Amino acid sequence: MSSKLELTIYIDKCVIELFANDRQAIARRVYPKRLDSTGVYLFCEGGDAALDMIKTWEMMPSNRY
């Protein structure tokens, strides 16, 4: 039996927050200025997965600093 997993992911410069089914699952610091930081991708380990929908938008800065 499989269940639907809904992910909400916020990427803000060097911080990524991931919420799974409306609960926070993980927050990590990343290093986007590295030469090998070339994009974002999704993957699945240990089973099959299908992507139903993806939405993206740019957020306005909370302050100018």
Z-matrix of the N, CA and C atoms (Angstrom, degrees):
N
C 1 1.452
C 2 1.526 1 108.34
N 3 1.316 2 115.96 1 129.85
C 4 1.453 3 119.77 2 178.83
C 5 1.517 4 109.72 3 -113.23
N 6 1.310 5 115.61 4 152.62
C 7 1.459 6 120.40 5 178.33
C 8 1.516 7 108.73 6 -124.01
N 9 1.310 8 115.86 7 155.39
C 10 1.456 9 121.22 8 -179.22
C 11 1.524 10 109.23 9 -78.74
N 12 1.302 11 116.00 10 134.16
C 13 1.454 12 122.86 11 178.79
C 14 1.517 13 108.03 12 -111.96
N 15 1.327 14 116.93 13 123.39
C 16 1.454 15 121.08 14 177.17
C 17 1.515 16 108.90 15 -107.31
N 18 1.332 17 116.46 16 122.24
C 19 1.454 18 121.97 17 -179.87
C 20 1.517 19 109.90 18 -109.73
N 21 1.306 20 116.54 19 133.70
C 22 1.459 21 123.19 20 170.41
C 23 1.516 22 105.64 21 -118.14
N 24 1.329 23 115.91 22 122.68
C 25 1.458 24 120.73 23 -174.07
C 26 1.522 25 109.03 24 -124.07
N 27 1.325 26 116.00 25 126.55
C 28 1.459 27 122.32 26 176.00
C 29 1.519 28 108.29 27 -110.47
N 30 1.316 29 115.86 28 127.75
C 31 1.457 30 121.37 29 177.10
C 32 1.521 31 107.06 30 -119.30
N 33 1.319 32 116.98 31 117.77
C 34 1.459 33 122.25 32 -177.38
C 35 1.524 34 108.46 33 -130.01
N 36 1.305 35 115.80 34 95.92
C 37 1.462 36 124.01 35 -176.42
C 38 1.524 37 110.86 36 53.44
N 39 1.317 38 119.58 37 -93.99
C 40 1.462 39 119.96 38 -174.74
C 41 1.532 40 112.93 39 -112.74
N 42 1.321 41 118.31 40 15.45
C 43 1.469 42 121.52 41 178.70
C 44 1.524 43 109.45 42 -123.73
N 45 1.332 44 115.88 43 133.78
C 46 1.463 45 121.68 44 174.94
C 47 1.523 46 107.63 45 -119.75
N 48 1.338 47 116.54 46 127.93
C 49 1.457 48 122.23 47 173.76
C 50 1.512 49 107.80 48 -117.48
N 51 1.318 50 116.40 49 132.71
C 52 1.451 51 121.77 50 -178.49
C 53 1.521 52 108.73 51 -122.96
N 54 1.320 53 116.19 52 126.72
C 55 1.457 54 122.47 53 177.60
C 56 1.521 55 107.99 54 -113.33
N 57 1.306 56 117.36 55 128.33
C 58 1.460 57 122.72 56 179.00
C 59 1.520 58 108.63 57 -111.52
N 60 1.336 59 116.08 58 120.80
C 61 1.462 60 122.22 59 -179.27
C 62 1.526 61 112.01 60 49.68
N 63 1.344 62 115.24 61 48.06
C 64 1.471 63 124.01 62 175.93
C 65 1.528 64 114.53 63 67.39
N 66 1.321 65 117.66 64 19.00
C 67 1.463 66 121.98 65 174.74
C 68 1.517 67 108.10 66 -127.34
N 69 1.324 68 117.30 67 137.97
C 70 1.458 69 119.41 68 -179.51
C 71 1.514 70 109.83 69 -67.38
N 72 1.301 71 115.46 70 128.54
C 73 1.458 72 120.06 71 -179.41
C 74 1.521 73 111.73 72 -105.28
N 75 1.340 74 116.88 73 -39.43
C 76 1.453 75 118.43 74 -174.56
C 77 1.530 76 110.48 75 -161.42
N 78 1.295 77 116.01 76 148.12
C 79 1.471 78 122.47 77 171.29
C 80 1.526 79 106.17 78 -136.49
N 81 1.321 80 116.02 79 131.00
C 82 1.458 81 120.27 80 -177.07
C 83 1.517 82 110.91 81 -139.50
N 84 1.304 83 115.31 82 151.25
C 85 1.453 84 121.25 83 171.88
C 86 1.517 85 107.48 84 -92.62
N 87 1.314 86 116.01 85 137.63
C 88 1.458 87 121.52 86 179.34
C 89 1.526 88 108.45 87 -124.80
N 90 1.311 89 115.85 88 172.06
C 91 1.458 90 121.15 89 -175.96
C 92 1.523 91 109.36 90 -124.93
N 93 1.347 92 116.95 91 79.12
C 94 1.468 93 120.34 92 -172.91
C 95 1.522 94 115.25 93 -71.08
N 96 1.312 95 119.50 94 -10.99
C 97 1.470 96 120.56 95 -178.92
C 98 1.522 97 112.72 96 -89.18
N 99 1.340 98 116.81 97 -1.35
C 100 1.456 99 119.24 98 176.68
C 101 1.524 100 109.61 99 -68.91
N 102 1.316 101 117.52 100 150.50
C 103 1.458 102 121.48 101 -178.99
C 104 1.526 103 112.91 102 -62.42
N 105 1.356 104 117.56 103 -28.78
C 106 1.467 105 119.75 104 -179.67
C 107 1.534 106 112.58 105 -90.10
N 108 1.321 107 118.49 106 6.66
C 109 1.467 108 122.55 107 175.62
C 110 1.523 109 108.01 108 -89.55
N 111 1.318 110 115.82 109 90.41
C 112 1.470 111 119.85 110 -170.91
C 113 1.520 112 114.03 111 -114.31
N 114 1.330 113 119.47 112 1.62
C 115 1.462 114 118.87 113 179.91
C 116 1.514 115 112.20 114 166.04
N 117 1.316 116 114.11 115 -173.29
C 118 1.460 117 122.90 116 179.12
C 119 1.518 118 107.64 117 -122.39
N 120 1.322 119 117.54 118 138.20
C 121 1.458 120 120.31 119 177.19
C 122 1.521 121 109.96 120 -143.16
N 123 1.314 122 116.09 121 157.88
C 124 1.464 123 123.33 122 177.00
C 125 1.514 124 109.01 123 -112.83
N 126 1.325 125 116.49 124 144.95
C 127 1.457 126 120.01 125 176.70
C 128 1.517 127 109.13 126 -148.66
N 129 1.308 128 116.16 127 164.02
C 130 1.463 129 122.75 128 -179.13
C 131 1.519 130 108.43 129 -130.32
N 132 1.316 131 117.04 130 135.52
C 133 1.460 132 122.08 131 176.30
C 134 1.518 133 109.24 132 -117.58
N 135 1.311 134 117.59 133 137.90
C 136 1.454 135 122.14 134 174.13
C 137 1.520 136 115.67 135 80.89
N 138 1.309 137 118.18 136 19.57
C 139 1.459 138 119.65 137 179.10
C 140 1.509 139 111.53 138 171.72
N 141 1.302 140 115.21 139 -173.53
C 142 1.466 141 121.42 140 179.38
C 143 1.517 142 109.65 141 -99.56
N 144 1.322 143 115.87 142 151.74
C 145 1.461 144 121.73 143 177.41
C 146 1.518 145 108.90 144 -147.20
N 147 1.315 146 115.50 145 151.96
C 148 1.468 147 121.61 146 175.87
C 149 1.523 148 107.80 147 -133.78
N 150 1.310 149 116.23 148 137.64
C 151 1.453 150 121.85 149 178.16
C 152 1.522 151 108.21 150 -93.98
N 153 1.334 152 117.10 151 117.64
C 154 1.461 153 121.99 152 -179.37
C 155 1.519 154 112.24 153 -84.47
N 156 1.341 155 116.86 154 -41.63
C 157 1.449 156 119.75 155 -174.13
C 158 1.529 157 109.11 156 -158.89
N 159 1.325 158 115.28 157 148.57
C 160 1.453 159 120.93 158 173.20
C 161 1.525 160 107.65 159 -138.96
N 162 1.325 161 116.31 160 136.15
C 163 1.465 162 122.89 161 176.25
C 164 1.515 163 107.73 162 -126.23
N 165 1.304 164 116.34 163 139.31
C 166 1.461 165 120.50 164 176.13
C 167 1.524 166 109.48 165 -133.25
N 168 1.312 167 115.28 166 152.23
C 169 1.457 168 121.13 167 174.62
C 170 1.515 169 108.19 168 -160.28
N 171 1.314 170 115.18 169 154.74
C 172 1.459 171 120.29 170 176.61
C 173 1.518 172 108.67 171 -92.29
N 174 1.314 173 115.63 172 136.46
C 175 1.461 174 121.00 173 178.52
C 176 1.517 175 109.23 174 -94.06
N 177 1.303 176 116.13 175 145.89
C 178 1.455 177 121.23 176 174.52
C 179 1.534 178 108.69 177 -74.71
N 180 1.327 179 118.15 178 147.13
C 181 1.467 180 119.69 179 178.05
C 182 1.530 181 110.73 180 -65.68
N 183 1.331 182 115.10 181 145.78
C 184 1.466 183 118.94 182 178.76
C 185 1.524 184 111.93 183 -75.74
N 186 1.321 185 116.48 184 -26.51
C 187 1.467 186 121.61 185 171.87
C 188 1.524 187 108.46 186 -152.86
N 189 1.283 188 117.61 187 171.57
C 190 1.455 189 119.98 188 -175.24
C 191 1.521 190 114.12 189 -89.74
N 192 1.314 191 118.84 190 6.16
C 193 1.466 192 121.27 191 -177.88
C 194 1.481 193 112.05 192 -96.55
